[in-house]
Amino acid sequence: GAFIAGARISVILSDEATASDANGEKEKHESFSFEISVAEIICRNDNADILTRTIRDELTKGMESIATNNLNLSVNEKNEIVCSFGEATSSSSVNSLKANLYVVGDLAFYGMVLGKEGMSGKHCHLCKLSASEFAQLLKDGDPWVHREMERLGKLFVEEKERNPKTKPKNGVKNVTWWPFIPMDHFIVPLLLDVETCCTANEVARWLGV
């Protein structure tokens, strides 16, 4: 088998996104998106340990750079859109903004990156409901925040060293990998029944509908 980490870059331009061509005439730029393959691991079964030993550190560096730095946009002399992260130049033609970074994966992957590996069938990854509770679709749970998950993850690791029989609270076994990404930017896998991960009301609230 294989684990593949990919990325989709979507650029949504407003109707006013125009630039002058070589003849001084206005030319409209269209919104666009594209996909790239970031990393691939050939393995029998992927898990948090394998990802940690291989791609996690470098993947984290790239994602943190996107999440924490400004995205600078400009149009060069060939009328091409140029993108870069970091400090913007002093040119007035450069527009800087924050890119929205979202994580999409299956529940097993969410378990790995949110410090709750193997807990997808027992606890919701985005709120504090247990399996018996999120089976009730009309019940809302308290959303997780990274700070609390990190505290519980560190506490479990420390107590596990002293007592191997220690059980995780709400399924949290370790610290989250990417605390710089808001919890509501971990998108619910739409191919899965909502009752396996969170309530219908929570889905609507997170998606803003």
N, C-alpha and C positions, 0 to 999 in steps of 0.2 A: 504494500500500500504506500501511500504518500500523503504528506501534509503540505498544502500549498497556501502560502500567504500572498494574497493579491490586493490590489488597490484600484478603485475607480475614482478618477478625478473628473469632477463635474464643474464646469464654468458656466454660470448663468449670467448673461449680459442683459442689461435693460434695453428698451427700444431706442434709447438715446445713445447707445454705444456706437459711435461713428468716429472715423478718422479720415484725414485728407490723404489722398493718394499722391503719386508723383506729379500729377497734373493739377493738384489743388482741388480736385473734386471729392465730395464726401462719399465715403464707402462704409456701409454698415457691416459690423462684425456679428456673426451668428453665434449663439450659445453652442457649446460643444461638450463632449465628455469622451473619455477613453479609459481603457483598462491596462494595467501593467502587472506582470508577475514579479513579486518582490523576493520571494524565497521559496525553496522547495526542499523537503526532507523526505528521503526514501526510508521508510520504516514499516515494521509490521503493524505496530499500534502506536499512534501518537499519544503522548501524555505530557503533563506539565514538566516532568523531569527532562524528557527529551528536548522539549522546546527551550528549557532553561539552559541546557548544555550546548545548544546550537545557535539558534537565531534570536533568542529573546533580547539579549543586550543590544545588539545592533538595530533590531527592529524598534526597540524602545527609544534609542537615540533619535532615529528618524521621525518617529511619531511625536516625540516630545518637542522636537524642533518645529514641526508643523503646528502643534497645538499652542506653543508659547511665543513664537515669533510672528512678526507681521509678514503678510504676503504682499509683495510689491509688484504692481502691474504697470506696464508702459508699452508704448508702440514704437518700434525702431524705424530706421530710415527706409526699410523694406516693407513697411506697413504690417509688420508681424507683431503679435502680442508677445511680450517678454515677461516672464514670471521669475521671481526670486524671493527667497526668505532672508530675513535679517534686517540690517540697517538700510534704510532708504537713502537714495542719493538726494542731493539738494535740488535736483531738477523738479520744476513745478509740474512736469508732465507725468510724474510718477504718482500713482494712487496706491495708498497702503491700507490694508484691511486685515481683519482676523479671519482666517479660514475656519470653516466648521468641519471638525473631524469626528466621524462616526465609526463605530465598530460594529460589524455584522458577522455573525457566525452561528453555529449551532449551539445547543445548550451545553454540550460537553466542552466546547471551546470556552464558553463563558465561565464554566466552572474552573477551568485552568487559570484564566487571566484575572478572575475576581477572588481567587483564593478559596474556592469552594469545590474543588475537583471531586467528582463522583457524587455530588449532592443534587444533581438536576432532577432526580425523581423524588427527592425528599423535601427540598426547600426551593422557593422562588429565588432567582438570582437578583431581581431588582427590588424586591420588597421582603418583608420579614414573615410572610405567610408560610406555613408548613404545607405539605402535600394535602393533608386532610382539610386544611382551611381554604387553599386556592381552588379546591374542587367545587367550592361554592362561588359561582361566577359573580354574584352580586356583592361579595365581600371585598372591601379594599384593605390593603395592607400598608403599613408605614414604609415609605421608600427608604432604601439604604443610602447612606452617604459614605464616601471613601474613608473619612476620618474614623468613623465608628467601626467599619470593617477592618481597618488597619489595626485598631486597638484590640479587637477580638482575635485577629490573626496572630499578632505578637503574643498575646496572652496564652493562646492555645499552644503555640510552639514552645513557650517557656514551661508551661505546665506539663506538656507531653514529655519533655525531657526528664521531669521529676517523677511523673506517673504515666507510664505507657498506656494505661487504661482510660486516660482522660478523653472525654467526648467533646466534640466541637459544639459551640453554641450557635444555633441557627445555621449550622452547616459550614461555618467559617473556620478554615483550617490554616490559612496563611494570609499574608498581606496581599493586597491587590497589586497588579503589575503596573497599571497606568493610572495613578491617581490624578493626573493632569487632564484626564478626559472625564467630563461630567457623566454621572451615572445615567442620566436620561439620554445620553448619546450612544449607549449600548442598545442597539435596535433589536427589538423582539423578532426572532425568525418567523416570517409570515407563513412559511410552509407548515409550521407546527400549530396544533390546536392551542388556542390561547389559554386553555385551562391547564396546560402542562407547564406554563411559565408565569402567568400572572392573570389578573382578572380583566374582563372586557373593559371595565371602566378605567382601569389603569392604562391599558393600551390606548384608549381614546385620549386620555389626559396627556400621556407622553408624546403622542403624535399631534397634539394640539387641535383635535377635531371634536 
